Amino acid sequence: MPISGLGKVDKTYDGSNLKIGIVHARWNAEVISALVDGAIARLKDMGVKEENIVVMSVPGSFELPFGTKTLFYQEGKKLDALISIGTLIKGETMHFEYIADAVSHGLMRLQEEIHVPVIFGLLTCLTEEQAQARSGLTKDGHNHGADWGSAAVEMATKWKGARN
Ligand code: RBF
């Protein structure tokens, strides 16, 4: 028997009644900008209205968990899902490991705290080229921001249905 829903990205959900928040870091601006644009384009493709997409920036990825929480409260807890976007590029010191770990745990904890899905939009790349490929800036690249947009609509829809 065929099993449905095995594809990584499901674009079949309807976002027309959803309000989505995007919080992004400002480090690695070109990559971030492509990821945010990719997420917004996919949200719109899936029916989310432009006025229901709220965007806020924070200095760097370490600020993503608190920034995401701030946007949620700033919008009167009316967001159906949040997407937290940042790009970490490994340097010569240990910052990469510490920030990646802190942000992953922070975002995971946050969604349990606010009871709203938080989509993990953190690229953790070893090189600048990897970040460009994963934001669709290279010829054979793929914009992961688009996938995060789909994940936000799917998770918001499922959670809305479950809690009602
Ligand atoms: N923030 C990012 O979003 N991406 C990075 O690649 C990044 N690299 C950093 C490297 C170092 C050595 C430091 C100290 C910070 C870096 N940050 C980066 C910023 C960090 O996420 C945060 O904004 C600052 O540490 C202020 O809390």
Backbone and ligand atoms as CSV (ligand in chain L), in Angstrom:
chain,resi,resn,atom,element,x,y,z
A,1,MET,N,N,0.857,-1.196,0.000
A,1,MET,CA,C,0.000,0.000,0.000
A,1,MET,C,C,0.895,1.249,0.000
A,2,PRO,N,N,0.584,2.198,-0.902
A,2,PRO,CA,C,1.449,3.393,-0.916
A,2,PRO,C,C,1.302,4.202,0.374
A,3,ILE,N,N,2.399,4.749,0.829
A,3,ILE,CA,C,2.367,5.572,2.046
A,3,ILE,C,C,2.424,7.028,1.608
A,4,SER,N,N,1.431,7.803,2.049
A,4,SER,CA,C,1.425,9.197,1.608
A,4,SER,C,C,2.218,10.055,2.584
A,5,GLY,N,N,2.622,11.212,2.097
A,5,GLY,CA,C,3.262,12.192,2.981
A,5,GLY,C,C,4.702,11.880,3.323
A,6,LEU,N,N,5.395,11.165,2.426
A,6,LEU,CA,C,6.794,10.862,2.749
A,6,LEU,C,C,7.777,11.911,2.229
A,7,GLY,N,N,7.283,12.813,1.368
A,7,GLY,CA,C,8.176,13.855,0.862
A,7,GLY,C,C,8.581,14.785,1.990
A,8,LYS,N,N,9.775,15.350,1.887
A,8,LYS,CA,C,10.245,16.242,2.955
A,8,LYS,C,C,9.408,17.508,3.039
A,9,VAL,N,N,9.022,18.006,1.865
A,9,VAL,CA,C,8.312,19.279,1.830
A,9,VAL,C,C,6.895,19.062,1.334
A,10,ASP,N,N,5.918,19.501,2.096
A,10,ASP,CA,C,4.523,19.372,1.701
A,10,ASP,C,C,3.946,20.774,1.506
A,11,LYS,N,N,3.591,21.063,0.246
A,11,LYS,CA,C,3.103,22.410,-0.066
A,11,LYS,C,C,1.590,22.453,-0.166
A,12,THR,N,N,0.909,21.412,0.305
A,12,THR,CA,C,-0.525,21.323,0.073
A,12,THR,C,C,-1.362,22.023,1.147
A,13,TYR,N,N,-0.750,22.516,2.189
A,13,TYR,CA,C,-1.531,23.148,3.264
A,13,TYR,C,C,-1.948,24.555,2.870
A,14,ASP,N,N,-3.052,25.003,3.468
A,14,ASP,CA,C,-3.607,26.318,3.133
A,14,ASP,C,C,-3.275,27.320,4.240
A,15,GLY,N,N,-2.495,28.322,3.884
A,15,GLY,CA,C,-2.055,29.287,4.892
A,15,GLY,C,C,-2.902,30.542,4.975
A,16,SER,N,N,-4.060,30.550,4.293
A,16,SER,CA,C,-4.787,31.819,4.171
A,16,SER,C,C,-5.336,32.366,5.486
A,17,ASN,N,N,-5.465,31.501,6.504
A,17,ASN,CA,C,-5.949,32.012,7.796
A,17,ASN,C,C,-4.850,32.086,8.846
A,18,LEU,N,N,-3.611,32.049,8.391
A,18,LEU,CA,C,-2.496,32.000,9.351
A,18,LEU,C,C,-1.745,33.322,9.428
A,19,LYS,N,N,-1.176,33.559,10.607
A,19,LYS,CA,C,-0.284,34.709,10.795
A,19,LYS,C,C,1.072,34.152,11.231
A,20,ILE,N,N,2.100,34.513,10.491
A,20,ILE,CA,C,3.418,33.897,10.705
A,20,ILE,C,C,4.462,34.971,11.017
A,21,GLY,N,N,5.306,34.707,12.000
A,21,GLY,CA,C,6.409,35.618,12.345
A,21,GLY,C,C,7.738,35.067,11.856
A,22,ILE,N,N,8.562,35.960,11.352
A,22,ILE,CA,C,9.925,35.569,10.946
A,22,ILE,C,C,10.905,36.426,11.738
A,23,VAL,N,N,11.848,35.795,12.412
A,23,VAL,CA,C,12.898,36.524,13.120
A,23,VAL,C,C,14.228,36.105,12.505
A,24,HIS,N,N,15.016,37.083,12.080
A,24,HIS,CA,C,16.293,36.711,11.454
A,24,HIS,C,C,17.461,37.483,12.042
A,25,ALA,N,N,18.606,36.805,12.048
A,25,ALA,CA,C,19.851,37.443,12.473
A,25,ALA,C,C,20.410,38.272,11.317
A,26,ARG,N,N,21.356,39.177,11.629
A,26,ARG,CA,C,21.911,40.033,10.571
A,26,ARG,C,C,23.332,39.654,10.154
A,27,TRP,N,N,23.911,38.635,10.753
A,27,TRP,CA,C,25.229,38.175,10.299
A,27,TRP,C,C,25.059,37.448,8.965
A,28,ASN,N,N,26.035,37.571,8.069
A,28,ASN,CA,C,26.017,36.915,6.748
A,28,ASN,C,C,24.792,37.379,5.942
A,29,ALA,N,N,24.757,38.686,5.727
A,29,ALA,CA,C,23.557,39.359,5.219
A,29,ALA,C,C,23.030,38.813,3.895
A,30,GLU,N,N,23.924,38.505,2.957
A,30,GLU,CA,C,23.460,38.071,1.637
A,30,GLU,C,C,22.693,36.741,1.749
A,31,VAL,N,N,23.249,35.844,2.537
A,31,VAL,CA,C,22.634,34.528,2.733
A,31,VAL,C,C,21.303,34.687,3.483
A,32,ILE,N,N,21.321,35.496,4.522
A,32,ILE,CA,C,20.108,35.707,5.324
A,32,ILE,C,C,18.997,36.288,4.463
A,33,SER,N,N,19.369,37.273,3.659
A,33,SER,CA,C,18.373,37.929,2.824
A,33,SER,C,C,17.728,36.923,1.863
A,34,ALA,N,N,18.533,36.040,1.270
A,34,ALA,CA,C,17.985,35.022,0.359
A,34,ALA,C,C,17.073,34.052,1.113
A,35,LEU,N,N,17.469,33.674,2.314
A,35,LEU,CA,C,16.659,32.727,3.089
A,35,LEU,C,C,15.317,33.345,3.495
A,36,VAL,N,N,15.371,34.601,3.932
A,36,VAL,CA,C,14.129,35.275,4.351
A,36,VAL,C,C,13.211,35.448,3.136
A,37,ASP,N,N,13.788,35.875,2.019
A,37,ASP,CA,C,12.981,36.031,0.795
A,37,ASP,C,C,12.363,34.690,0.384
A,38,GLY,N,N,13.152,33.625,0.485
A,38,GLY,CA,C,12.651,32.286,0.116
A,38,GLY,C,C,11.503,31.860,1.012
A,39,ALA,N,N,11.633,32.136,2.294
A,39,ALA,CA,C,10.565,31.763,3.233
A,39,ALA,C,C,9.299,32.564,2.941
A,40,ILE,N,N,9.455,33.862,2.723
A,40,ILE,CA,C,8.282,34.712,2.472
A,40,ILE,C,C,7.588,34.298,1.166
A,41,ALA,N,N,8.384,34.034,0.133
A,41,ALA,CA,C,7.784,33.638,-1.158
A,41,ALA,C,C,6.966,32.358,-0.995
A,42,ARG,N,N,7.495,31.389,-0.250
A,42,ARG,CA,C,6.775,30.125,-0.068
A,42,ARG,C,C,5.517,30.338,0.775
A,43,LEU,N,N,5.617,31.163,1.808
A,43,LEU,CA,C,4.428,31.445,2.630
A,43,LEU,C,C,3.316,32.019,1.749
A,44,LYS,N,N,3.690,32.962,0.904
A,44,LYS,CA,C,2.687,33.583,0.014
A,44,LYS,C,C,2.131,32.558,-0.969
A,45,ASP,N,N,3.010,31.714,-1.524
A,45,ASP,CA,C,2.561,30.645,-2.440
A,45,ASP,C,C,1.512,29.760,-1.779
A,46,MET,N,N,1.648,29.591,-0.484
A,46,MET,CA,C,0.728,28.698,0.237
A,46,MET,C,C,-0.448,29.472,0.833
A,47,GLY,N,N,-0.611,30.713,0.402
A,47,GLY,CA,C,-1.831,31.453,0.739
A,47,GLY,C,C,-1.735,32.422,1.898
A,48,VAL,N,N,-0.576,32.502,2.551
A,48,VAL,CA,C,-0.458,33.447,3.675
A,48,VAL,C,C,-0.478,34.874,3.105
A,49,LYS,N,N,-1.324,35.722,3.692
A,49,LYS,CA,C,-1.447,37.085,3.175
A,49,LYS,C,C,-0.242,37.923,3.622
A,50,GLU,N,N,0.162,38.835,2.763
A,50,GLU,CA,C,1.346,39.654,3.042
A,50,GLU,C,C,1.239,40.354,4.403
A,51,GLU,N,N,0.038,40.868,4.698
A,51,GLU,CA,C,-0.131,41.594,5.968
A,51,GLU,C,C,-0.073,40.668,7.183
A,52,ASN,N,N,-0.124,39.378,6.933
A,52,ASN,CA,C,-0.032,38.404,8.036
A,52,ASN,C,C,1.355,37.773,8.162
A,53,ILE,N,N,2.337,38.428,7.537
A,53,ILE,CA,C,3.732,37.989,7.703
A,53,ILE,C,C,4.477,39.126,8.404
A,54,VAL,N,N,4.968,38.860,9.596
A,54,VAL,CA,C,5.643,39.893,10.387
A,54,VAL,C,C,7.120,39.536,10.501
A,55,VAL,N,N,7.986,40.497,10.214
A,55,VAL,CA,C,9.425,40.216,10.203
A,55,VAL,C,C,10.152,41.109,11.210
A,56,MET,N,N,11.038,40.505,11.973
A,56,MET,CA,C,11.854,41.275,12.924
A,56,MET,C,C,13.301,40.794,12.824
A,57,SER,N,N,14.263,41.705,12.984
A,57,SER,CA,C,15.660,41.262,12.955
A,57,SER,C,C,16.284,41.360,14.339
A,58,VAL,N,N,17.316,40.552,14.540
A,58,VAL,CA,C,18.118,40.596,15.772
A,58,VAL,C,C,19.587,40.644,15.331
A,59,PRO,N,N,20.490,41.054,16.234
A,59,PRO,CA,C,21.895,41.191,15.796
A,59,PRO,C,C,22.488,39.891,15.231
A,60,GLY,N,N,22.513,38.842,16.041
A,60,GLY,CA,C,23.135,37.598,15.588
A,60,GLY,C,C,22.307,36.398,15.987
A,61,SER,N,N,22.773,35.223,15.594
A,61,SER,CA,C,21.999,34.008,15.834
A,61,SER,C,C,21.772,33.728,17.319
A,62,PHE,N,N,22.728,34.109,18.150
A,62,PHE,CA,C,22.564,33.856,19.579
A,62,PHE,C,C,21.303,34.542,20.114
A,63,GLU,N,N,20.913,35.649,19.488
A,63,GLU,CA,C,19.735,36.403,19.932
A,63,GLU,C,C,18.423,35.805,19.407
A,64,LEU,N,N,18.490,34.773,18.584
A,64,LEU,CA,C,17.261,34.253,17.963
A,64,LEU,C,C,16.218,33.742,18.958
A,65,PRO,N,N,16.595,32.942,19.960
A,65,PRO,CA,C,15.537,32.458,20.858
A,65,PRO,C,C,14.805,33.597,21.574
A,66,PHE,N,N,15.561,34.545,22.121
A,66,PHE,CA,C,14.888,35.626,22.839
A,66,PHE,C,C,14.150,36.559,21.879
A,67,GLY,N,N,14.743,36.796,20.705
A,67,GLY,CA,C,14.084,37.635,19.711
A,67,GLY,C,C,12.776,37.012,19.232
A,68,THR,N,N,12.778,35.707,19.068
A,68,THR,CA,C,11.578,35.014,18.612
A,68,THR,C,C,10.476,35.119,19.666
A,69,LYS,N,N,10.870,34.962,20.915
A,69,LYS,CA,C,9.911,35.114,22.010
A,69,LYS,C,C,9.381,36.555,22.059
A,70,THR,N,N,10.264,37.516,21.857
A,70,THR,CA,C,9.867,38.927,21.873
A,70,THR,C,C,8.829,39.220,20.797
A,71,LEU,N,N,9.074,38.715,19.578
A,71,LEU,CA,C,8.115,38.972,18.491
A,71,LEU,C,C,6.761,38.343,18.817
A,72,PHE,N,N,6.786,37.157,19.390
A,72,PHE,CA,C,5.532,36.478,19.727
A,72,PHE,C,C,4.700,37.334,20.691
A,73,TYR,N,N,5.345,37.876,21.705
A,73,TYR,CA,C,4.607,38.703,22.679
A,73,TYR,C,C,4.239,40.062,22.085
A,74,GLN,N,N,5.145,40.608,21.291
A,74,GLN,CA,C,4.876,41.897,20.631
A,74,GLN,C,C,3.620,41.831,19.769
A,75,GLU,N,N,3.378,40.677,19.175
A,75,GLU,CA,C,2.202,40.498,18.312
A,75,GLU,C,C,0.998,39.984,19.111
A,76,GLY,N,N,1.040,40.159,20.409
A,76,GLY,CA,C,-0.109,39.787,21.245
A,76,GLY,C,C,-0.390,38.302,21.253
A,77,LYS,N,N,0.643,37.481,21.095
A,77,LYS,CA,C,0.550,36.009,21.076
A,77,LYS,C,C,-0.370,35.524,19.956
A,78,LYS,N,N,-0.504,36.320,18.881
A,78,LYS,CA,C,-1.446,35.980,17.804
A,78,LYS,C,C,-0.771,35.267,16.629
A,79,LEU,N,N,0.489,34.912,16.749
A,79,LEU,CA,C,1.163,34.237,15.631
A,79,LEU,C,C,0.899,32.732,15.692
A,80,ASP,N,N,0.679,32.129,14.528
A,80,ASP,CA,C,0.384,30.691,14.479
A,80,ASP,C,C,1.644,29.844,14.345
A,81,ALA,N,N,2.725,30.453,13.881
A,81,ALA,CA,C,4.030,29.776,13.826
A,81,ALA,C,C,5.094,30.857,13.690
A,82,LEU,N,N,6.299,30.520,14.091
A,82,LEU,CA,C,7.430,31.444,13.947
A,82,LEU,C,C,8.553,30.720,13.226
A,83,ILE,N,N,9.303,31.473,12.429
A,83,ILE,CA,C,10.483,30.908,11.755
A,83,ILE,C,C,11.693,31.711,12.229
A,84,SER,N,N,12.676,31.028,12.799
A,84,SER,CA,C,13.881,31.707,13.294
A,84,SER,C,C,15.032,31.417,12.338
A,85,ILE,N,N,15.564,32.473,11.741
A,85,ILE,CA,C,16.546,32.289,10.664
A,85,ILE,C,C,17.902,32.912,11.020
A,86,GLY,N,N,18.944,32.099,10.912
A,86,GLY,CA,C,20.303,32.589,11.138
A,86,GLY,C,C,21.281,31.732,10.351
A,87,THR,N,N,22.495,32.234,10.200
A,87,THR,CA,C,23.534,31.457,9.524
A,87,THR,C,C,24.815,31.528,10.333
A,88,LEU,N,N,25.260,30.389,10.786
A,88,LEU,CA,C,26.531,30.310,11.501
A,88,LEU,C,C,27.563,29.733,10.556
A,89,ILE,N,N,28.714,30.389,10.482
A,89,ILE,CA,C,29.792,29.846,9.663
A,89,ILE,C,C,30.978,29.566,10.584
A,90,LYS,N,N,31.471,28.360,10.493
A,90,LYS,CA,C,32.516,27.927,11.420
A,90,LYS,C,C,33.782,28.763,11.248
A,91,GLY,N,N,34.294,29.246,12.369
A,91,GLY,CA,C,35.553,30.001,12.339
A,91,GLY,C,C,36.648,29.193,12.999
A,92,GLU,N,N,37.648,29.916,13.517
A,92,GLU,CA,C,38.794,29.198,14.088
A,92,GLU,C,C,38.601,28.879,15.561
A,93,THR,N,N,37.611,29.518,16.175
A,93,THR,CA,C,37.404,29.279,17.605
A,93,THR,C,C,36.141,28.445,17.819
A,94,MET,N,N,35.749,28.313,19.057
A,94,MET,CA,C,34.644,27.399,19.395
A,94,MET,C,C,33.262,28.062,19.366
A,95,HIS,N,N,33.185,29.340,18.916
A,95,HIS,CA,C,31.890,30.038,18.989
A,95,HIS,C,C,30.784,29.280,18.264
A,96,PHE,N,N,31.148,28.695,17.132
A,96,PHE,CA,C,30.188,28.004,16.279
A,96,PHE,C,C,29.453,26.903,17.063
A,97,GLU,N,N,30.233,26.067,17.727
A,97,GLU,CA,C,29.640,24.956,18.484
A,97,GLU,C,C,28.746,25.471,19.614
A,98,TYR,N,N,29.247,26.478,20.337
A,98,TYR,CA,C,28.466,26.981,21.483
A,98,TYR,C,C,27.176,27.649,21.031
A,99,ILE,N,N,27.279,28.493,20.001
A,99,ILE,CA,C,26.071,29.209,19.561
A,99,ILE,C,C,25.067,28.223,18.950
A,100,ALA,N,N,25.544,27.308,18.113
A,100,ALA,CA,C,24.632,26.345,17.476
A,100,ALA,C,C,23.884,25.544,18.539
A,101,ASP,N,N,24.603,25.101,19.537
A,101,ASP,CA,C,23.998,24.296,20.596
A,101,ASP,C,C,22.981,25.122,21.401
A,102,ALA,N,N,23.393,26.336,21.757
A,102,ALA,CA,C,22.507,27.191,22.566
A,102,ALA,C,C,21.235,27.540,21.801
A,103,VAL,N,N,21.385,27.884,20.526
A,103,VAL,CA,C,20.219,28.297,19.738
A,103,VAL,C,C,19.286,27.105,19.501
A,104,SER,N,N,19.843,25.950,19.180
A,104,SER,CA,C,18.994,24.761,18.953
A,104,SER,C,C,18.169,24.464,20.199
A,105,HIS,N,N,18.831,24.415,21.329
A,105,HIS,CA,C,18.099,24.123,22.565
A,105,HIS,C,C,17.127,25.238,22.924
A,106,GLY,N,N,17.564,26.482,22.708
A,106,GLY,CA,C,16.711,27.633,23.042
A,106,GLY,C,C,15.425,27.629,22.234
A,107,LEU,N,N,15.536,27.336,20.943
A,107,LEU,CA,C,14.335,27.346,20.090
A,107,LEU,C,C,13.436,26.158,20.409
A,108,MET,N,N,14.028,25.021,20.679
A,108,MET,CA,C,13.237,23.842,21.042
A,108,MET,C,C,12.453,24.111,22.332
A,109,ARG,N,N,13.151,24.717,23.302
A,109,ARG,CA,C,12.497,25.006,24.584
A,109,ARG,C,C,11.392,26.046,24.405
A,110,LEU,N,N,11.665,27.027,23.538
A,110,LEU,CA,C,10.707,28.114,23.343
A,110,LEU,C,C,9.371,27.607,22.819
A,111,GLN,N,N,9.402,26.696,21.864
A,111,GLN,CA,C,8.114,26.251,21.317
A,111,GLN,C,C,7.308,25.495,22.361
A,112,GLU,N,N,8.000,24.814,23.267
A,112,GLU,CA,C,7.282,24.140,24.352
A,112,GLU,C,C,6.712,25.158,25.339
A,113,GLU,N,N,7.429,26.263,25.498
A,113,GLU,CA,C,6.991,27.307,26.442
A,113,GLU,C,C,5.793,28.095,25.917
A,114,ILE,N,N,5.843,28.497,24.651
A,114,ILE,CA,C,4.761,29.336,24.123
A,114,ILE,C,C,3.658,28.515,23.458
A,115,HIS,N,N,3.890,27.235,23.297
A,115,HIS,CA,C,2.903,26.335,22.681
A,115,HIS,C,C,2.535,26.757,21.264
A,116,VAL,N,N,3.542,27.151,20.525
A,116,VAL,CA,C,3.378,27.515,19.111
A,116,VAL,C,C,4.606,26.950,18.392
A,117,PRO,N,N,4.418,26.395,17.175
A,117,PRO,CA,C,5.585,25.850,16.489
A,117,PRO,C,C,6.645,26.901,16.150
A,118,VAL,N,N,7.882,26.564,16.428
A,118,VAL,CA,C,9.019,27.415,16.050
A,118,VAL,C,C,9.864,26.618,15.054
A,119,ILE,N,N,9.973,27.133,13.848
A,119,ILE,CA,C,10.714,26.429,12.801
A,119,ILE,C,C,12.200,26.773,12.897
A,120,PHE,N,N,13.021,25.739,12.838
A,120,PHE,CA,C,14.470,25.876,13.013
A,120,PHE,C,C,15.127,26.274,11.696
A,121,GLY,N,N,15.368,27.555,11.535
A,121,GLY,CA,C,15.966,28.050,10.300
A,121,GLY,C,C,17.415,28.470,10.502
A,122,LEU,N,N,18.168,27.630,11.171
A,122,LEU,CA,C,19.577,27.959,11.432
A,122,LEU,C,C,20.478,27.101,10.551
A,123,LEU,N,N,21.214,27.749,9.647
A,123,LEU,CA,C,22.210,27.015,8.867
A,123,LEU,C,C,23.490,26.961,9.687
A,124,THR,N,N,24.059,25.783,9.811
A,124,THR,CA,C,25.321,25.641,10.552
A,124,THR,C,C,26.355,25.107,9.563
A,125,CYS,N,N,27.064,26.026,8.936
A,125,CYS,CA,C,27.902,25.655,7.790
A,125,CYS,C,C,29.391,25.708,8.125
A,126,LEU,N,N,30.125,24.855,7.456
A,126,LEU,CA,C,31.578,24.827,7.656
A,126,LEU,C,C,32.262,25.881,6.797
A,127,THR,N,N,31.614,26.259,5.707
A,127,THR,CA,C,32.204,27.267,4.810
A,127,THR,C,C,31.121,28.216,4.301
A,128,GLU,N,N,31.575,29.345,3.825
A,128,GLU,CA,C,30.692,30.336,3.194
A,128,GLU,C,C,29.974,29.719,1.982
A,129,GLU,N,N,30.717,28.888,1.216
A,129,GLU,CA,C,30.143,28.266,0.018
A,129,GLU,C,C,28.957,27.366,0.385
A,130,GLN,N,N,29.083,26.638,1.481
A,130,GLN,CA,C,27.966,25.785,1.922
A,130,GLN,C,C,26.743,26.644,2.217
A,131,ALA,N,N,26.965,27.777,2.844
A,131,ALA,CA,C,25.839,28.660,3.196
A,131,ALA,C,C,25.182,29.193,1.931
A,132,GLN,N,N,26.002,29.533,0.936
A,132,GLN,CA,C,25.446,30.050,-0.320
A,132,GLN,C,C,24.621,28.980,-1.037
A,133,ALA,N,N,25.130,27.747,-1.018
A,133,ALA,CA,C,24.404,26.658,-1.689
A,133,ALA,C,C,23.065,26.404,-1.001
A,134,ARG,N,N,23.044,26.502,0.316
A,134,ARG,CA,C,21.819,26.196,1.075
A,134,ARG,C,C,20.841,27.367,1.131
A,135,SER,N,N,21.246,28.484,0.545
A,135,SER,CA,C,20.304,29.601,0.458
A,135,SER,C,C,19.958,29.883,-1.002
A,136,GLY,N,N,20.327,28.945,-1.869
A,136,GLY,CA,C,19.953,29.054,-3.285
A,136,GLY,C,C,20.760,30.070,-4.065
A,137,LEU,N,N,21.923,30.453,-3.557
A,137,LEU,CA,C,22.720,31.478,-4.233
A,137,LEU,C,C,23.728,30.897,-5.227
A,138,THR,N,N,23.852,29.563,-5.270
A,138,THR,CA,C,24.746,28.947,-6.258
A,138,THR,C,C,23.894,28.241,-7.314
A,139,LYS,N,N,24.539,27.875,-8.408
A,139,LYS,CA,C,23.814,27.303,-9.548
A,139,LYS,C,C,23.014,26.049,-9.161
A,140,ASP,N,N,23.654,25.145,-8.428
A,140,ASP,CA,C,22.972,23.903,-8.051
A,140,ASP,C,C,22.416,23.962,-6.628
A,141,GLY,N,N,22.342,25.160,-6.094
A,141,GLY,CA,C,21.916,25.283,-4.697
A,141,GLY,C,C,20.415,25.130,-4.505
A,142,HIS,N,N,20.023,25.150,-3.257
A,142,HIS,CA,C,18.604,25.012,-2.915
A,142,HIS,C,C,18.319,25.964,-1.757
A,143,ASN,N,N,17.245,26.718,-1.877
A,143,ASN,CA,C,16.926,27.688,-0.823
A,143,ASN,C,C,16.125,27.019,0.302
A,144,HIS,N,N,16.789,26.785,1.401
A,144,HIS,CA,C,16.121,26.126,2.525
A,144,HIS,C,C,15.056,27.006,3.168
A,145,GLY,N,N,15.150,28.314,2.924
A,145,GLY,CA,C,14.125,29.212,3.461
A,145,GLY,C,C,12.737,28.817,2.976
A,146,ALA,N,N,12.667,28.377,1.720
A,146,ALA,CA,C,11.372,27.949,1.163
A,146,ALA,C,C,10.823,26.760,1.951
A,147,ASP,N,N,11.680,25.809,2.262
A,147,ASP,CA,C,11.238,24.635,3.037
A,147,ASP,C,C,10.740,25.057,4.420
A,148,TRP,N,N,11.404,26.050,5.000
A,148,TRP,CA,C,10.980,26.507,6.330
A,148,TRP,C,C,9.603,27.164,6.251
A,149,GLY,N,N,9.335,27.856,5.137
A,149,GLY,CA,C,8.004,28.432,4.943
A,149,GLY,C,C,6.941,27.337,4.909
A,150,SER,N,N,7.217,26.266,4.150
A,150,SER,CA,C,6.265,25.143,4.083
A,150,SER,C,C,6.080,24.498,5.450
A,151,ALA,N,N,7.180,24.328,6.157
A,151,ALA,CA,C,7.110,23.680,7.478
A,151,ALA,C,C,6.256,24.524,8.429
A,152,ALA,N,N,6.387,25.844,8.329
A,152,ALA,CA,C,5.614,26.735,9.212
A,152,ALA,C,C,4.120,26.587,8.949
A,153,VAL,N,N,3.732,26.572,7.668
A,153,VAL,CA,C,2.301,26.467,7.333
A,153,VAL,C,C,1.769,25.095,7.753
A,154,GLU,N,N,2.540,24.046,7.479
A,154,GLU,CA,C,2.089,22.699,7.863
A,154,GLU,C,C,1.934,22.572,9.382
A,155,MET,N,N,2.940,22.990,10.115
A,155,MET,CA,C,2.892,22.830,11.576
A,155,MET,C,C,1.825,23.709,12.211
A,156,ALA,N,N,1.668,24.933,11.693
A,156,ALA,CA,C,0.644,25.835,12.232
A,156,ALA,C,C,-0.746,25.243,11.997
A,157,THR,N,N,-0.953,24.694,10.789
A,157,THR,CA,C,-2.253,24.116,10.458
A,157,THR,C,C,-2.550,22.902,11.335
A,158,LYS,N,N,-1.582,22.035,11.491
A,158,LYS,CA,C,-1.784,20.833,12.301
A,158,LYS,C,C,-2.055,21.188,13.764
A,159,TRP,N,N,-1.285,22.139,14.280
A,159,TRP,CA,C,-1.444,22.501,15.691
A,159,TRP,C,C,-2.766,23.225,15.921
A,160,LYS,N,N,-3.138,24.088,14.989
A,160,LYS,CA,C,-4.421,24.797,15.101
A,160,LYS,C,C,-5.560,23.788,15.162
A,161,GLY,N,N,-5.490,22.775,14.287
A,161,GLY,CA,C,-6.529,21.734,14.259
A,161,GLY,C,C,-6.552,20.935,15.544
A,162,ALA,N,N,-5.388,20.662,16.098
A,162,ALA,CA,C,-5.306,19.800,17.284
A,162,ALA,C,C,-5.799,20.503,18.545
A,163,ARG,N,N,-5.542,21.799,18.654
A,163,ARG,CA,C,-5.885,22.474,19.917
A,163,ARG,C,C,-7.324,22.987,19.917
A,164,ASN,N,N,-7.947,23.063,18.695
A,164,ASN,CA,C,-9.320,23.584,18.650
A,164,ASN,C,C,-10.325,22.523,19.096
L,1,RBF,N1,N,26.225,35.331,14.669
L,1,RBF,C1,C,25.716,34.731,13.556
L,1,RBF,O1,O,24.515,34.804,13.304
L,1,RBF,N2,N,26.548,34.034,12.704
L,1,RBF,C2,C,27.876,33.884,12.927
L,1,RBF,O2,O,28.569,33.240,12.122
L,1,RBF,C3,C,28.420,34.491,14.097
L,1,RBF,N3,N,29.734,34.375,14.380
L,1,RBF,C4,C,30.206,34.900,15.545
L,1,RBF,C5,C,31.573,34.742,15.871
L,1,RBF,C6,C,32.057,35.239,17.065
L,1,RBF,C7,C,33.489,35.008,17.420
L,1,RBF,C8,C,31.187,35.936,17.953
L,1,RBF,C9,C,31.699,36.480,19.263
L,1,RBF,C10,C,29.887,36.134,17.618
L,1,RBF,C11,C,29.365,35.631,16.420
L,1,RBF,N4,N,28.028,35.831,16.073
L,1,RBF,C12,C,27.537,35.225,14.949
L,1,RBF,C13,C,27.177,36.756,16.836
L,1,RBF,C14,C,26.400,36.096,17.965
L,1,RBF,O3,O,25.360,35.294,17.420
L,1,RBF,C15,C,25.780,37.185,18.870
L,1,RBF,O4,O,25.029,38.082,18.092
L,1,RBF,C16,C,26.808,37.969,19.651
L,1,RBF,O5,O,27.702,37.123,20.309
L,1,RBF,C17,C,26.129,38.903,20.683
L,1,RBF,O6,O,25.377,38.137,21.618
